[in-house]
Amino acid sequence: MPPEPRVAWEQRWHPLREEWILYTPHRGGRPWIGETHRPADVDPPAYDPACALCPGNRRLRGENPPYAGAYWFTNDLPCFGPDAPDVSGGDDLYRTRSARGTAEVVCYHPDHGKTFVDLTDAEAAAVVDLWADRYQALGARPDVDHVLIFENKGSLVGTSNPHPHCQIYAGGLIYGHIEREAATARRHFERTGEYLGRTILKREEAGPRVIAANDDFLACVPWFARYAYEVFILPRRPVASLADLSPSERASLGLMIREVATRYDNLWKMPMPYVMAIHQAPTDGGDYATYPFHVEFHPPLRKPDTMKYLAGPEVGGGSMTNESDPDEKAAELRAVAGPHYKRMAR
């Protein structure tokens, strides 16, 4: 018999977002007769002639070259545009502004069937190097105040194409979580003289929630996790963006992202869906020396076939409820180290 879940009615303060998270791990095993999703374990082909991201294929507005490594292009349907028209109308209450900027797609690899777990050390480092280059190039544009790099992996989080890729949104919008983290970290430094990211790292490094570590980064299920298997990758030294990382640190970050993605897949021996977001300093010319660079993973599943749905408390109330214990979920991910389960089966 599995152990009885720990009964707890507890609220924990999220130090980056400055909000309360409600923890109810005893509710994680409640009877469930709602919607379930069949665990996905598919093997896409190495090349798909219908894929808009495969080498040599046509897109809505363009054609991919026969690329051999990491490759980026301007999104054919960007959410920001360099020629976005001026917006008129509005007032102090109903304000408007133009959505200038750009959006890009980054293909990790020409092989349609690979994911980040399949990249070699050099290929993973090349992806992170490309991210750093695009962050600096886009951030230097006068119409870009923030560069958001993110990956939606899996149909459960809305990805429209399984080809290994991520997206970059770069425009005159500083996303809300980033803006709040910048302000929170600045106030923390003014109050304590310490970098908030470093303070969190020291707390997590000394606790039971570390799932992997290398010389430059630590991966953990944070004490204030909002999702059951949420993971943060934290740098060991205070940095504000990808541009602040040395070449060796960028390589280490690629290895750690691959390590986290591998443990996710190994957990239930299936490709784990997730949203990965790189949190880094805005590029609007402000002082972001204290910004706590980190990478966040948000998997939507709490069981192999069961989603964590955002319902009344989250959508209606605006605060997250986590029906799990971060210590226990970290132990699960820590226990599935080693090669990817598909390579073990060969």
The 8 nearest C-alpha neighbors of each residue, nearest first, counted from 0:
[[1, 2, 3, 4, 28, 5, 29, 25],
 [0, 2, 3, 4, 28, 5, 27, 25],
 [3, 1, 4, 0, 5, 28, 25, 327],
 [2, 4, 5, 1, 25, 6, 0, 28],
 [5, 3, 25, 6, 2, 24, 28, 27],
 [4, 6, 25, 24, 7, 3, 324, 23],
 [7, 5, 25, 4, 24, 8, 23, 26],
 [8, 6, 23, 9, 5, 24, 25, 22],
 [7, 9, 23, 22, 6, 10, 21, 24],
 [8, 10, 22, 7, 21, 11, 23, 20],
 [9, 11, 21, 20, 22, 19, 12, 8],
 [12, 10, 20, 19, 223, 13, 9, 21],
 [11, 13, 19, 18, 14, 20, 17, 223],
 [12, 14, 17, 18, 223, 16, 15, 19],
 [15, 13, 17, 16, 12, 18, 183, 223],
 [16, 14, 180, 13, 17, 183, 179, 184],
 [15, 17, 13, 18, 14, 180, 179, 176],
 [18, 16, 14, 13, 15, 12, 19, 183],
 [17, 19, 13, 16, 12, 20, 14, 318],
 [18, 20, 12, 11, 13, 10, 21, 318],
 [21, 19, 11, 319, 10, 320, 12, 22],
 [20, 22, 10, 320, 9, 321, 319, 19],
 [23, 21, 321, 9, 320, 322, 10, 8],
 [22, 24, 322, 25, 8, 7, 26, 321],
 [25, 23, 323, 322, 26, 27, 324, 22],
 [24, 26, 6, 4, 23, 5, 27, 7],
 [27, 25, 29, 24, 28, 322, 23, 323],
 [26, 28, 322, 24, 25, 29, 323, 23],
 [29, 27, 26, 30, 25, 4, 31, 24],
 [28, 30, 26, 27, 31, 25, 322, 32],
 [31, 29, 28, 32, 27, 26, 33, 25],
 [32, 30, 33, 29, 28, 34, 305, 35],
 [31, 33, 30, 34, 35, 29, 305, 304],
 [34, 32, 31, 35, 305, 30, 306, 36],
 [33, 35, 32, 36, 305, 306, 31, 304],
 [34, 36, 305, 304, 33, 37, 306, 32],
 [37, 35, 304, 38, 305, 34, 306, 303],
 [36, 38, 304, 39, 35, 303, 305, 40],
 [39, 37, 304, 303, 36, 40, 269, 270],
 [38, 40, 41, 269, 37, 270, 271, 36],
 [41, 39, 269, 270, 38, 42, 268, 271],
 [40, 42, 39, 43, 270, 269, 112, 44],
 [41, 43, 44, 112, 40, 113, 45, 111],
 [44, 42, 112, 41, 45, 111, 161, 113],
 [45, 43, 112, 46, 111, 47, 42, 110],
 [44, 46, 111, 110, 112, 43, 47, 113],
 [47, 45, 111, 44, 110, 48, 53, 112],
 [46, 48, 50, 49, 44, 111, 53, 45],
 [49, 47, 50, 46, 56, 53, 51, 55],
 [48, 50, 47, 51, 56, 53, 57, 46],
 [51, 49, 47, 52, 48, 53, 56, 160],
 [50, 52, 58, 53, 56, 57, 49, 59],
 [53, 51, 50, 54, 162, 56, 106, 63],
 [52, 54, 50, 56, 51, 109, 111, 55],
 [55, 53, 65, 63, 56, 66, 64, 109],
 [54, 56, 63, 65, 64, 53, 62, 57],
 [57, 55, 63, 54, 62, 53, 51, 58],
 [56, 58, 62, 61, 51, 63, 55, 59],
 [59, 57, 51, 61, 60, 62, 56, 63],
 [58, 60, 61, 75, 57, 51, 62, 76],
 [61, 59, 58, 75, 62, 57, 76, 74],
 [60, 62, 58, 57, 59, 63, 75, 56],
 [61, 63, 57, 58, 56, 55, 64, 60],
 [64, 62, 55, 54, 56, 57, 65, 61],
 [63, 65, 55, 66, 54, 62, 56, 53],
 [66, 64, 54, 55, 63, 67, 109, 53],
 [67, 65, 64, 54, 68, 109, 70, 63],
 [66, 68, 109, 65, 69, 108, 54, 70],
 [69, 67, 108, 66, 70, 109, 107, 122],
 [68, 70, 107, 108, 106, 126, 125, 105],
 [71, 69, 106, 105, 68, 66, 107, 72],
 [72, 70, 105, 104, 106, 103, 69, 73],
 [71, 73, 104, 103, 74, 105, 70, 63],
 [74, 72, 103, 102, 75, 104, 71, 101],
 [73, 75, 103, 77, 76, 102, 104, 72],
 [74, 76, 60, 77, 73, 59, 58, 61],
 [75, 77, 74, 78, 102, 59, 73, 60],
 [78, 76, 102, 74, 79, 75, 101, 80],
 [77, 79, 102, 76, 80, 101, 168, 98],
 [80, 78, 101, 100, 99, 98, 77, 170],
 [79, 81, 99, 100, 83, 101, 82, 77],
 [82, 80, 100, 99, 83, 101, 79, 142],
 [81, 83, 80, 84, 99, 100, 79, 98],
 [82, 84, 80, 99, 81, 98, 97, 85],
 [85, 83, 82, 86, 97, 99, 98, 80],
 [84, 86, 97, 87, 83, 96, 98, 82],
 [87, 85, 97, 96, 84, 95, 88, 83],
 [88, 86, 85, 89, 95, 96, 97, 84],
 [87, 89, 86, 90, 95, 94, 93, 96],
 [90, 88, 94, 93, 95, 87, 91, 92],
 [89, 91, 93, 94, 92, 88, 95, 87],
 [92, 90, 94, 93, 89, 95, 88, 96],
 [91, 93, 90, 94, 89, 95, 88, 96],
 [94, 92, 90, 89, 91, 95, 88, 96],
 [93, 95, 89, 90, 91, 92, 96, 88],
 [96, 94, 89, 86, 93, 97, 88, 87],
 [97, 95, 86, 98, 94, 85, 87, 89],
 [96, 98, 85, 86, 99, 83, 84, 95],
 [99, 97, 79, 83, 80, 171, 96, 100],
 [100, 98, 80, 81, 79, 83, 170, 97],
 [101, 99, 170, 79, 81, 80, 142, 169],
 [100, 102, 79, 80, 169, 170, 81, 77],
 [103, 101, 168, 77, 167, 74, 169, 73],
 [102, 104, 73, 74, 167, 72, 166, 105],
 [103, 105, 166, 71, 72, 74, 165, 73],
 [104, 106, 71, 165, 164, 70, 166, 107],
 [107, 105, 164, 70, 69, 108, 163, 71],
 [108, 106, 69, 164, 163, 126, 105, 70],
 [107, 109, 68, 69, 110, 106, 163, 67],
 [108, 110, 67, 53, 54, 111, 68, 66],
 [111, 109, 45, 108, 112, 113, 46, 53],
 [112, 110, 162, 45, 46, 113, 109, 44],
 [113, 111, 43, 45, 44, 110, 42, 162],
 [112, 114, 117, 110, 111, 163, 115, 108],
 [115, 113, 163, 116, 117, 112, 118, 162],
 [114, 116, 117, 118, 257, 113, 163, 260],
 [117, 115, 257, 114, 261, 118, 260, 258],
 [118, 116, 115, 114, 113, 119, 257, 339],
 [119, 117, 122, 115, 123, 116, 120, 114],
 [118, 120, 122, 121, 123, 117, 116, 124],
 [119, 121, 123, 122, 124, 254, 118, 253],
 [120, 122, 124, 119, 123, 125, 250, 118],
 [123, 121, 125, 119, 124, 118, 120, 126],
 [122, 124, 253, 126, 120, 125, 121, 118],
 [123, 125, 250, 121, 253, 127, 122, 126],
 [126, 124, 128, 122, 123, 127, 121, 129],
 [125, 127, 129, 123, 128, 124, 69, 107],
 [128, 126, 130, 124, 129, 125, 249, 253],
 [129, 127, 125, 131, 130, 126, 124, 132],
 [128, 130, 132, 126, 127, 131, 125, 133],
 [131, 129, 127, 133, 128, 132, 134, 126],
 [130, 132, 134, 128, 241, 129, 133, 242],
 [133, 131, 129, 135, 130, 134, 136, 128],
 [132, 134, 136, 130, 135, 131, 137, 129],
 [135, 133, 131, 137, 132, 136, 138, 130],
 [134, 136, 138, 132, 133, 137, 139, 131],
 [137, 135, 133, 139, 138, 134, 132, 140],
 [138, 136, 139, 134, 140, 135, 133, 143],
 [137, 139, 135, 282, 140, 136, 134, 143],
 [140, 138, 137, 136, 135, 141, 282, 143],
 [139, 141, 138, 143, 142, 137, 136, 144],
 [140, 142, 143, 139, 144, 138, 283, 171],
 [141, 143, 140, 100, 171, 99, 170, 144],
 [144, 142, 170, 171, 140, 141, 169, 145],
 [145, 143, 283, 282, 171, 281, 170, 172],
 [144, 146, 281, 282, 173, 143, 169, 170],
 [147, 145, 169, 168, 134, 148, 138, 167],
 [146, 148, 168, 167, 169, 145, 149, 277],
 [149, 147, 167, 277, 166, 276, 146, 168],
 [150, 148, 276, 275, 166, 165, 277, 147],
 [151, 149, 165, 275, 274, 152, 166, 276],
 [150, 152, 274, 158, 156, 273, 153, 275],
 [153, 151, 272, 273, 150, 158, 274, 156],
 [154, 152, 272, 155, 158, 156, 151, 157],
 [153, 155, 157, 158, 156, 159, 152, 272],
 [156, 154, 153, 157, 272, 299, 158, 152],
 [157, 155, 154, 153, 158, 151, 273, 152],
 [158, 156, 154, 155, 159, 153, 151, 152],
 [157, 159, 154, 151, 160, 153, 156, 152],
 [158, 160, 157, 161, 154, 153, 151, 162],
 [159, 161, 162, 158, 50, 52, 163, 51],
 [162, 160, 163, 159, 153, 158, 111, 152],
 [161, 163, 111, 160, 164, 112, 52, 113],
 [164, 162, 114, 107, 106, 161, 113, 108],
 [165, 163, 106, 107, 105, 162, 150, 104],
 [164, 166, 150, 105, 149, 104, 106, 151],
 [167, 165, 104, 149, 103, 148, 105, 150],
 [166, 168, 148, 103, 102, 147, 104, 169],
 [167, 169, 102, 147, 146, 101, 170, 148],
 [170, 168, 146, 101, 100, 143, 145, 102],
 [171, 169, 100, 143, 172, 99, 144, 79],
 [170, 172, 144, 143, 142, 99, 100, 98],
 [173, 171, 170, 174, 144, 145, 143, 169],
 [174, 172, 145, 178, 144, 175, 281, 171],
 [175, 173, 177, 176, 172, 178, 145, 147],
 [174, 176, 178, 177, 179, 173, 180, 172],
 [177, 175, 179, 178, 174, 180, 16, 15],
 [178, 176, 180, 179, 175, 174, 181, 278],
 [177, 179, 175, 181, 176, 180, 173, 174],
 [178, 180, 176, 182, 181, 177, 183, 175],
 [179, 181, 183, 177, 15, 182, 178, 184],
 [180, 182, 178, 184, 290, 179, 183, 177],
 [181, 183, 185, 179, 180, 184, 186, 178],
 [182, 184, 180, 186, 185, 181, 179, 187],
 [185, 183, 187, 181, 195, 186, 182, 180],
 [184, 186, 182, 188, 187, 183, 289, 181],
 [185, 187, 189, 183, 188, 184, 190, 182],
 [188, 186, 184, 190, 185, 189, 191, 183],
 [187, 189, 192, 193, 185, 191, 190, 186],
 [188, 190, 186, 187, 192, 191, 185, 193],
 [189, 191, 187, 188, 186, 192, 193, 185],
 [192, 190, 188, 193, 189, 187, 194, 186],
 [191, 193, 188, 189, 190, 194, 187, 195],
 [194, 192, 188, 191, 195, 198, 187, 197],
 [193, 195, 197, 196, 188, 289, 198, 237],
 [196, 194, 198, 184, 197, 193, 187, 199],
 [197, 195, 291, 199, 198, 194, 200, 237],
 [196, 198, 200, 194, 195, 199, 237, 201],
 [197, 199, 195, 201, 196, 200, 194, 202],
 [200, 198, 202, 196, 197, 201, 203, 195],
 [201, 199, 197, 203, 198, 202, 204, 196],
 [200, 202, 204, 198, 199, 203, 197, 205],
 [203, 201, 199, 200, 205, 204, 198, 206],
 [204, 202, 206, 200, 205, 201, 199, 208],
 [205, 203, 201, 202, 206, 200, 209, 217],
 [204, 206, 203, 202, 201, 207, 209, 200],
 [207, 205, 203, 204, 208, 202, 209, 326],
 [208, 206, 209, 326, 205, 203, 329, 330],
 [207, 209, 329, 326, 219, 220, 206, 210],
 [210, 208, 219, 211, 207, 218, 204, 329],
 [209, 211, 333, 219, 218, 329, 332, 208],
 [212, 210, 218, 209, 217, 219, 333, 213],
 [213, 211, 217, 216, 218, 214, 210, 255],
 [212, 214, 216, 215, 217, 211, 251, 255],
 [213, 215, 216, 212, 251, 235, 217, 248],
 [214, 216, 235, 213, 234, 248, 251, 217],
 [217, 215, 234, 235, 213, 233, 212, 214],
 [216, 218, 212, 233, 232, 211, 213, 234],
 [219, 217, 232, 211, 231, 210, 209, 212],
 [220, 218, 209, 210, 208, 230, 231, 221],
 [219, 221, 230, 208, 329, 229, 325, 231],
 [222, 220, 224, 223, 219, 231, 208, 230],
 [221, 223, 224, 325, 220, 208, 203, 326],
 [222, 224, 221, 13, 11, 225, 12, 20],
 [225, 223, 221, 226, 222, 229, 220, 325],
 [224, 226, 321, 319, 223, 20, 229, 227],
 [227, 225, 229, 224, 228, 321, 297, 298],
 [226, 228, 323, 301, 229, 321, 328, 325],
 [229, 227, 226, 328, 298, 230, 220, 297],
 [228, 230, 297, 226, 296, 220, 227, 224],
 [231, 229, 220, 296, 219, 295, 228, 218],
 [230, 232, 295, 219, 218, 294, 233, 220],
 [231, 233, 218, 294, 217, 293, 216, 295],
 [232, 234, 293, 217, 216, 231, 218, 200],
 [235, 233, 216, 236, 215, 217, 293, 237],
 [234, 236, 215, 216, 233, 237, 217, 200],
 [235, 237, 234, 238, 197, 215, 216, 196],
 [238, 236, 197, 196, 234, 235, 194, 239],
 [239, 237, 292, 243, 240, 236, 291, 244],
 [238, 240, 292, 290, 280, 291, 279, 288],
 [241, 239, 279, 242, 243, 292, 280, 238],
 [240, 242, 131, 243, 244, 279, 239, 134],
 [241, 243, 240, 131, 244, 135, 134, 132],
 [244, 242, 241, 240, 238, 239, 245, 131],
 [245, 243, 241, 248, 242, 249, 246, 238],
 [244, 246, 248, 247, 249, 243, 242, 250],
 [247, 245, 249, 248, 250, 244, 128, 124],
 [246, 248, 250, 245, 249, 251, 244, 252],
 [249, 247, 251, 245, 250, 246, 244, 252],
 [250, 248, 252, 246, 251, 247, 244, 127],
 [249, 251, 124, 247, 253, 248, 252, 246],
 [252, 250, 248, 254, 249, 253, 247, 255],
 [251, 253, 255, 249, 254, 250, 248, 256],
 [252, 254, 123, 124, 250, 256, 251, 255],
 [255, 253, 251, 257, 252, 256, 258, 250],
 [254, 256, 258, 252, 257, 253, 259, 251],
 [257, 255, 253, 259, 258, 254, 252, 260],
 [256, 258, 116, 254, 260, 255, 259, 115],
 [259, 257, 255, 261, 256, 260, 254, 262],
 [258, 260, 262, 256, 261, 257, 255, 263],
 [259, 261, 263, 257, 258, 262, 116, 256],
 [262, 260, 258, 264, 263, 259, 116, 339],
 [263, 261, 265, 259, 264, 260, 335, 332],
 [262, 264, 260, 266, 261, 265, 271, 259],
 [265, 263, 270, 271, 269, 261, 262, 268],
 [264, 266, 268, 262, 263, 340, 267, 335],
 [265, 267, 263, 264, 268, 262, 335, 332],
 [266, 268, 269, 265, 264, 303, 263, 271],
 [269, 267, 265, 264, 266, 340, 270, 341],
 [268, 270, 40, 264, 267, 271, 39, 38],
 [271, 269, 264, 40, 272, 39, 268, 263],
 [270, 272, 264, 263, 269, 273, 298, 153],
 [273, 271, 153, 152, 298, 270, 155, 156],
 [274, 272, 298, 152, 297, 151, 275, 299],
 [273, 275, 151, 297, 150, 296, 152, 298],
 [274, 276, 296, 150, 149, 295, 273, 297],
 [277, 275, 149, 295, 294, 148, 278, 274],
 [278, 276, 294, 148, 149, 279, 293, 295],
 [277, 279, 293, 292, 294, 276, 177, 280],
 [280, 278, 240, 292, 239, 277, 281, 293],
 [279, 281, 239, 240, 290, 287, 282, 292],
 [282, 280, 145, 144, 283, 279, 173, 146],
 [281, 283, 144, 145, 138, 284, 280, 143],
 [284, 282, 144, 285, 281, 145, 143, 138],
 [283, 285, 282, 286, 281, 144, 287, 139],
 [286, 284, 283, 287, 282, 281, 288, 280],
 [285, 287, 288, 284, 289, 290, 283, 280],
 [288, 286, 290, 289, 280, 285, 239, 181],
 [287, 289, 290, 286, 239, 238, 280, 185],
 [290, 288, 287, 185, 194, 184, 291, 239],
 [289, 291, 239, 287, 181, 288, 280, 184],
 [292, 290, 196, 239, 289, 293, 195, 238],
 [293, 291, 239, 279, 240, 278, 238, 290],
 [294, 292, 233, 278, 232, 277, 291, 295],
 [293, 295, 277, 232, 231, 276, 278, 296],
 [294, 296, 231, 276, 275, 230, 277, 232],
 [297, 295, 275, 230, 229, 274, 231, 273],
 [296, 298, 229, 274, 273, 275, 299, 295],
 [299, 297, 273, 300, 272, 274, 228, 229],
 [298, 300, 307, 306, 273, 297, 301, 272],
 [301, 299, 306, 302, 307, 298, 305, 303],
 [300, 302, 227, 307, 306, 305, 299, 303],
 [301, 303, 305, 304, 300, 306, 307, 267],
 [304, 302, 38, 305, 267, 300, 301, 37],
 [305, 303, 36, 35, 302, 37, 38, 306],
 [306, 304, 302, 35, 300, 301, 303, 36],
 [307, 305, 300, 308, 299, 301, 304, 302],
 [306, 308, 299, 300, 301, 309, 305, 226],
 [307, 309, 306, 310, 299, 300, 305, 313],
 [310, 308, 313, 314, 307, 311, 312, 319],
 [309, 311, 314, 313, 308, 312, 315, 316],
 [310, 312, 315, 314, 313, 316, 309, 317],
 [313, 311, 316, 315, 310, 314, 318, 317],
 [312, 314, 317, 318, 319, 309, 316, 310],
 [315, 313, 310, 311, 317, 316, 312, 309],
 [314, 316, 311, 312, 313, 317, 310, 318],
 [315, 317, 312, 313, 318, 314, 311, 319],
 [316, 318, 313, 314, 315, 312, 319, 311],
 [319, 317, 313, 316, 312, 20, 320, 19],
 [320, 318, 313, 20, 225, 21, 321, 312],
 [319, 321, 21, 22, 20, 322, 318, 225],
 [320, 322, 22, 323, 225, 226, 21, 23],
 [323, 321, 24, 23, 27, 26, 22, 320],
 [324, 322, 24, 321, 227, 27, 325, 23],
 [323, 325, 327, 326, 24, 328, 322, 227],
 [326, 324, 328, 327, 220, 329, 222, 323],
 [327, 325, 329, 208, 324, 328, 207, 330],
 [328, 326, 330, 324, 329, 325, 331, 323],
 [327, 329, 331, 325, 330, 326, 228, 324],
 [328, 330, 208, 332, 326, 331, 327, 220],
 [331, 329, 333, 327, 328, 332, 334, 326],
 [332, 330, 328, 334, 329, 333, 327, 335],
 [333, 331, 329, 334, 330, 335, 262, 210],
 [332, 334, 210, 330, 331, 335, 329, 336],
 [333, 335, 331, 332, 336, 330, 210, 266],
 [336, 334, 332, 333, 262, 265, 266, 337],
 [337, 335, 334, 262, 333, 338, 332, 265],
 [336, 338, 339, 335, 262, 261, 340, 265],
 [339, 337, 340, 343, 342, 336, 261, 341],
 [338, 340, 342, 341, 261, 265, 343, 337],
 [339, 341, 343, 342, 265, 268, 338, 344],
 [342, 340, 344, 343, 339, 345, 268, 338],
 [341, 343, 345, 344, 339, 340, 338, 117],
 [344, 342, 340, 341, 345, 339, 338, 337],
 [345, 343, 341, 342, 340, 339, 338, 268],
 [344, 342, 343, 341, 340, 339, 338, 268]]
